Amino acid sequence: PKNNLSRAKKGRNLQESCRYVSKAAPKTQVEFDYDGPSMKTSVPGTRSQVTHKQHVYSQNVGAINFFCNYDESRGNYLVDVDGNRMLDIYTQISSIPIGYNHPALLKLMSNPNNLSTLVNRPALGILPPENFPNKLTESLLSVAPSGMGRVQTMACGSCSNENAYKAMFIWYRNKERDVPGCPELSILSFMGAFHGRTMGCLATTHSKAIHKLDVPSFDWPIAPFPKLQYPLEEFSRENAQEEARCLEEVEDLIVKWRQKGKPVAGIVIEPIQAEGGDNHASPDFFRSLRNIACKHGCAFHVDEVQTGGGNTGKFWAHEHWGMDDPADIVSFSKKLLTGGYYHKDELQADKPYRIFNTWMGDPSKNLLLAEVLNVIRKENLLEEVTRSGKALINGLYELQAQYPGILSRARGQGTFCAIDICDDATRSSILLKARDKGVLLGGCGDRSIRFRPALVFKDYHVHIFLNIFNEVLAQHK
Ligand SMILES: Cc1ncc(COP(=O)(O)O)c(C=O)c1O
């Protein structure tokens, strides 16, 4: 098709245009940023390796990439203990909202009035500080999804989902209370989904077998998630058929599990399946799914742990669906700094301690979040994300046309982008070579690379990335 041709044509000029852009673009558009990567060693460097050998106290040493110097890290750049400065397009598994050491956050932390919030971590469920309701209003409630006036804070993403599931079960049982006890209820999830690694969440996580190995699970229904063809606009007919097939299966499963005596109390879904390989579905798909949930009396839980916080170009990815009543529960964590979930009034548990743990979040994170939201508004960061997201996806289309043997299925919304690599071994090699050239990226799914920059990632950074990625790909040709 014409589009592909023009992409291919543009692709031939990429090297040139990138070189031009990185020379001509203003040095930096983020005040507290560095002006580019700077590499002294291969990563991990000697100091990282020595520290790694000393670090025998954790079960997770095998997962450690390298050790970091967070004092020296700034803006879009993560600095490691060997003095390597990398453009960070993975941002601590997508959890740094406005870059490292943002001056507004440093200022907030240096304010003596905030010291007691940092030093004393309360058991929020029983002894919250006086300013807690105000801080919630300033932070989480100021970005509450449409139709949701209540929020429950939690510590991490899994703990937010775990408690959101409980809230759905309690709500479901309250609708049809008969005998007390532990009922046979279920949550419907999707193939390729990731909702966390705790026991309940794990029962709805289906991204990689290793997460589930040896751990017992529930007999809960798992529906197919649409396998779409990209770019979406070129395959709308085929994709609509695929989505209709999945929706039909969802309804069949709901009926089947009701007949089995394990009715579906809730449906949980990510707006973009992230860990599972950046799988997208259309706004129509989500609107229909929302209607199916209503029709069958199931709560609808949208897991925005990875998509929430602005990198799709809207604060919540579900805003792209254009609905007044998008969900009954929306969970969050990562870029929101605190975990938790928003919910409708009906999903408020009827008695204290039914949804409860010791900390139930952390007020110091609400303090930081309120400031992060100020920065997002003041610096129009959602518009910036939309702008740099366009530059990023166009650059990926061009590279894909230039390296058809390596790259395929470029896709994204805002800067929440991904691209597939021909196989897992090539992906690993590309990730390591890019890192040694000063660009930090992450994988997802079987063979995708995902892009998860902070919200302060501008056009300028996109072009630095495209130049380096281009060099790395040329080595794999
Ligand atoms: C969509 C989604 N849900 C839940 C989780 C789990 O969050 P956490 O790792 O904070 O427990 C993640 C983590 O990556 C996620 O991407």
The ligand as an SDF file (V2000), in Angstrom:
LIG
                    3D

 16 16  0  0  0  0  0  0  0  0999 V2000
   -0.6100   -4.0310   34.2830 C   0  0  0  0  0  0  0  0  0  0  0  0
    0.1280   -4.4060   35.5410 C   0  0  0  0  0  0  0  0  0  0  0  0
   -0.5620   -4.7970   36.6130 N   0  0  0  0  0  0  0  0  0  0  0  0
    0.0420   -5.1170   37.7730 C   0  0  0  0  0  0  0  0  0  0  0  0
    1.4210   -5.1010   37.8930 C   0  0  0  0  0  0  0  0  0  0  0  0
    2.0650   -5.4760   39.1710 C   0  0  0  0  0  0  0  0  0  0  0  0
    2.6090   -4.3780   39.8110 O   0  0  0  0  0  0  0  0  0  0  0  0
    3.7420   -4.5690   40.9140 P   0  0  0  0  0  0  0  0  0  0  0  0
    4.9400   -5.0980   40.2200 O   0  0  0  0  0  0  0  0  0  0  0  0
    3.9240   -3.1940   41.4850 O   0  0  0  0  0  0  0  0  0  0  0  0
    3.1990   -5.5140   41.9280 O   0  0  0  0  0  0  0  0  0  0  0  0
    2.1860   -4.6980   36.7980 C   0  0  0  0  0  0  0  0  0  0  0  0
    3.6620   -4.6700   36.8920 C   0  0  0  0  0  0  0  0  0  0  0  0
    4.3850   -4.5580   35.9530 O   0  0  0  0  0  0  0  0  0  0  0  0
    1.5310   -4.3550   35.5730 C   0  0  0  0  0  0  0  0  0  0  0  0
    2.2120   -3.9880   34.4920 O   0  0  0  0  0  0  0  0  0  0  0  0
  1  2  1  0
  2  3  1  0
  2 15  2  0
  3  4  2  0
  4  5  1  0
  5  6  1  0
  5 12  2  0
  6  7  1  0
  7  8  1  0
  8  9  2  0
  8 10  1  0
  8 11  1  0
 12 13  1  0
 12 15  1  0
 13 14  2  0
 15 16  1  0
M  END
$$$$
